[in-house]
């Protein structure tokens, strides 16, 4: 017999959301067969069966699980006798029967087993505030743990007095509109985004903005697009060229600090001699950053294929932790969303800079002392001012412009 526990799947993850079971309770499974789908704050991962045998599901689907929690037990019929299965989804209280608004419970410590009752200190505090005797609650979490959702459902023997059901708020506006406010729990991805943005906001930032005459780039992509799609089955866009131009600029000694991170404790700048370009990608559950590894060693076609493959994984929610690790500088393609002229993107901590690319549009440009209609590409280079100065940002921007306006360079890559 073997227990299936939620283990740390990487980068210090402490909790996950058990999205769904890929097998049924009592089903025979084979060793290494994916049996559970867990959403972490980085990606959705499949947990494999540790051994072959019959699975007894212990953790409830659509619930939060912590590292170390037991999810299932796998063994023979005799070994599984007496092991209780997880409550079915149908036994949970319908959403409509829960209070319209509950006071958020911050998990401030591990679940404690006091007098046979398993609950975190935050859940115990919430039960007290709601006037609910916690020993009357039938917990639906792993091992009978009492969850916050249990306090609002029908899992307690005696309902809390109606007068105590409404949480207390210090702000009069919230008191006035209490029944008209809906609290939406943040997904694992959204929690990660919030943490990363808070970390990013600690960076003293500045921004350099400019425009690129993208006429040559536009013409090359327009000319090569049908051939590339026919021969390689991939859609050619501006982005692979921008990635290659960015890497070429980063390899210049004067621009190397843009491909670095800052060690605050040691007051050191960590210059990176490898070029892993992150790409901000909008996913159904929130923003993710996927990474083109060793972009300096790949061709335009290879990068185009990888962009497509990573984009498919993000949309299908099959992107892995490996797909999103170890970026050295990030590009956010605001133009792909169909709008925006200039912006100030958030730096992907702990990187030093981010390049925001905007919508290519028609605009008057000067060619041989004549004003003609050309294609312009606005960009924003946001950087950590502890590591990079404004003059360096201007140099970096100018070099990026030179590469993307040079037909010879664009043809060569």
Long-range contacts (C-beta under 8 A, 24 or more apart in sequence): 1-53, 1-73, 1-74, 1-75, 1-76, 1-79, 1-80, 2-50, 2-51, 2-53, 2-73, 2-74, 2-75, 3-70, 3-72, 3-73, 3-74, 4-35, 4-36, 4-47, 4-49, 4-50, 4-55, 4-70, 4-71, 4-72, 4-73, 4-74, 5-68, 5-69, 5-70, 5-71, 6-38, 6-47, 6-65, 6-66, 6-67, 6-68, 6-69, 6-71, 7-67, 7-68, 8-67, 9-38, 9-40, 9-45, 9-321, 10-42, 10-321, 11-42, 11-321, 11-325, 13-40, 13-41, 13-42, 13-67, 14-66, 14-67, 15-40, 15-64, 15-65, 15-66, 15-67, 15-188, 16-40, 16-64, 16-65, 16-188, 17-62, 17-63, 17-64, 17-65, 17-187, 17-188, 18-59, 18-60, 18-61, 18-62, 18-63, 18-64, 18-65, 18-71, 19-44, 19-61, 19-62, 20-61, 20-62, 21-57, 21-61, 22-46, 23-55, 25-55, 25-56, 25-57, 25-85, 25-86, 26-54, 26-55, 26-56, 27-54, 27-55, 28-52, 28-53, 28-54, 28-55, 29-53, 29-54, 29-55, 29-74, 35-72, 36-71, 36-72, 38-65, 39-187, 39-188, 39-189, 39-285, 40-188, 40-321, 41-188, 41-189, 41-191, 41-192, 41-195, 42-189, 42-192, 42-321, 42-324, 43-288, 43-319, 43-320, 43-321, 43-323, 43-324, 44-317, 44-318, 44-319, 45-320, 45-321, 47-71, 49-74, 50-74, 51-75, 54-80, 56-80, 56-83, 56-85, 57-85, 57-86, 58-83, 58-84, 58-85, 58-86, 58-142, 58-143, 59-86, 59-141, 59-142, 60-86, 60-87, 60-89, 60-92, 60-140, 60-141, 60-142, 61-86, 61-89, 62-89, 63-140, 63-141, 63-142, 63-147, 64-147, 65-142, 66-110, 66-111, 69-142, 69-143, 70-142, 70-143, 71-142, 86-142, 87-140, 91-140, 92-140, 92-149, 92-153, 93-149, 93-152, 93-153, 93-154, 93-155, 97-153, 97-154, 98-149, 98-152, 98-153, 99-152, 99-165, 99-166, 100-179, 100-181, 100-182, 101-167, 101-178, 101-179, 101-181, 101-182, 101-183, 102-126, 102-148, 102-151, 102-152, 102-167, 102-183, 103-129, 103-167, 104-183, 105-148, 111-145, 117-146, 118-143, 118-144, 118-145, 118-146, 119-145, 119-146, 122-148, 123-147, 123-148, 123-151, 126-151, 127-151, 129-164, 129-167, 129-168, 130-160, 130-164, 130-165, 130-167, 131-160, 131-161, 131-164, 131-165, 132-156, 132-160, 133-158, 187-285, 187-286, 189-283, 189-285, 189-286, 189-287, 189-288, 190-285, 190-286, 193-286, 193-287, 196-348, 196-349, 197-346, 199-349, 199-350, 200-346, 200-347, 200-348, 200-349, 201-346, 202-349, 203-347, 203-349, 203-384, 203-386, 204-384, 204-385, 204-386, 205-344, 205-347, 205-382, 205-383, 205-384, 205-385, 206-382, 206-383, 206-385, 206-390, 206-393, 207-344, 207-380, 207-381, 207-382, 207-383, 208-380, 208-381, 208-383, 208-390, 208-393, 208-394, 208-396, 208-397, 209-342, 209-378, 209-379, 209-380, 209-381, 210-378, 210-379, 210-397, 210-398, 210-401, 211-363, 211-376, 211-377, 211-378, 211-379, 212-376, 212-377, 212-378, 212-379, 212-400, 212-401, 212-404, 212-405, 213-365, 213-374, 213-375, 213-376, 213-377, 213-401, 213-405, 214-238, 214-360, 214-374, 214-375, 214-376, 214-377, 214-404, 214-405, 215-365, 215-374, 215-375, 216-404, 216-405, 216-406, 216-407, 216-410, 217-241, 217-375, 217-377, 217-404, 217-405, 217-410, 218-360, 218-375, 220-407, 220-410, 220-411, 228-301, 228-304, 232-301, 232-304, 232-305, 234-301, 234-304, 234-305, 234-308, 235-304, 235-308, 236-300, 236-304, 237-304, 237-307, 238-357, 238-360, 238-377, 239-279, 239-303, 239-304, 239-307, 239-331, 239-333, 239-336, 239-357, 240-300, 240-301, 240-303, 240-304, 240-307, 241-300, 241-404, 241-410, 241-413, 242-331, 242-355, 242-357, 242-404, 243-277, 243-292, 243-295, 243-303, 243-331, 244-295, 244-300, 244-303, 244-413, 245-400, 245-403, 245-404, 245-409, 245-413, 246-277, 246-329, 246-331, 246-355, 246-400, 247-275, 247-277, 247-295, 247-296, 248-399, 248-403, 248-409, 248-413, 249-396, 249-399, 249-400, 249-403, 250-275, 250-329, 251-275, 251-296, 252-399, 254-392, 254-395, 254-396, 255-392, 255-395, 255-396, 255-399, 257-352, 257-387, 257-388, 257-392, 258-329, 258-352, 258-353, 258-383, 258-388, 258-392, 258-396, 259-328, 259-329, 259-352, 260-328, 260-352, 260-387, 261-350, 261-351, 261-352, 262-350, 262-352, 262-384, 262-386, 262-387, 269-387, 272-328, 274-328, 275-328, 275-329, 276-326, 276-327, 276-328, 277-327, 277-328, 277-329, 277-330, 277-331, 278-327, 278-328, 278-329, 278-330, 278-331, 278-348, 278-351, 279-307, 279-310, 279-330, 279-331, 279-332, 279-333, 280-330, 280-331, 280-332, 280-333, 280-345, 280-348, 281-310, 281-311, 281-314, 282-314, 282-337, 283-314, 283-315, 283-317, 283-319, 284-315, 284-317, 285-317, 288-314, 288-319, 288-324, 289-324, 289-327, 289-330, 289-348, 290-314, 290-319, 290-323, 290-324, 291-323, 291-324, 291-325, 291-326, 291-327, 293-326, 299-413, 300-413, 327-351, 329-353, 329-354, 329-355, 330-354, 330-355, 331-355, 331-356, 331-357, 332-356, 332-357, 333-357, 334-358, 334-359, 335-359, 335-360, 335-377, 341-378, 342-378, 342-380, 343-380, 344-380, 344-382, 345-380, 345-382, 346-382, 347-382, 347-383, 347-384, 352-383, 352-384, 352-387, 352-388, 353-381, 353-382, 353-383, 353-384, 353-388, 354-381, 354-382, 355-379, 355-380, 355-381, 355-400, 356-380, 356-381, 356-382, 377-404
